[in-house]
Structure formats: structure tokens, C-alpha cells
Amino acid sequence: MKKVWLIAGAVMLFGMGSGLRATDSTPAKSVVTVLAPGNYTAKAKALVCEGCGPIIEQTLNQQRGIKKATFDPKTKTVSFQIKKGAVVKVSDLQKTLKAKSDEMGMGADYTLTEIKKRAD
């Protein structure tokens, strides 16, 4: 039994650490955990109908720290702005969006991917 726990622990440690630091030959992957003030874009994982975009937009606009969120149906991209002085946890946004997509059902998944800070 101890052997199983040791193997599971080693797998967890290896998996958790692999994207968080650089090795000599591989640059570290960027792990975004908090969003500072500024403008961002992101994609939603799975939109199943034309009602999904407005739900994502509305959900983000109701979050503390978000000044404005808009959804572009052509590019299926959400743009949002974090208020000055605010710090927003990505995990909080994901949790709220997950609850909304679960309400929607039908395979919708509003998890944000490709979160990028815009230069403007």
C-alpha cells in the first residue's frame, strides 16, 4: 500500500512542477493565477449555441473587479477589463463560469482558455 501512495505522490509532484519552472532546455510555461488591472482577451472552451456568448458576458460583468466584458460572436472571443486597484483570481472566474455552463448543460463549457493581456 505504501508503494502505491509513493508512486501516486511522485506522479503528482512531477505533474505539478513540470509547468511551473524552467529546465535548461525548456522555458517555463506561463501559469496565470491572478489578473492585474488591464485589458484581456480569452476564448471559451465549448460554446454550444448563440446564447452562450451573452451568458459569459453577463456573468463576467457581474464579477467584482471586472469593469466591462464583451463577447465577439465572430471570433468567439471574450474581452474584459479589470478595474484599477483590483486583482481578480482566475480560479474565481473559472468557478463562476463553470457553474453557469453547468446550468446551461448541453455540453457547454465556459472555461476561459488562452487568457492574454492586451497591450492597450
Secondary structure, 3 states (H helix, E strand, C coil): CHHHHHHHHHHHHHHHHCCCCCCCCCCCCCCCCEECCEEEEEEEEECCCCCHHHHHHHHHHCCCCEEEEEEECCCCEEEEEECCCCCEEHHHHHHHHHHHHHHHCCCCEEEEEEEEECCC
